Amino acid sequence: MRLRPEILMGGLSLVLVAAVVATVNLSSSNSSVASVPSTVTVAAGSKSATFTIKTNRVSNSTSVTITASQGGITKTATLTVTGGGRH
């Protein structure tokens, strides 16, 4: 089995269950290191959704801020892509 550290899963959770389909905007502070889709959809009746984070090799550990926003609310999370390993 080959692990693929360059493809990760991210997730987000809403405070309340979505009454209707909710589209959440996503962004990366450094898409050349870690890229995310521009949006993720939270299904009606759900509180969460997952999305793919694609990372690229780096020579030095690099922190990337992933931002999610919807309805005037913005949340961030920091992802550190470590350098020196094999992909």
Secondary structure as UniProt FT lines:
FT   TURN            5..6
FT   STRAND          7..13
FT   STRAND          22..28
FT   TURN            31..33
FT   STRAND          34..35
FT   STRAND          39..42
FT   TURN            44..45
FT   STRAND          48..55
FT   STRAND          62..70
FT   TURN            71..72
FT   STRAND          73..81
//
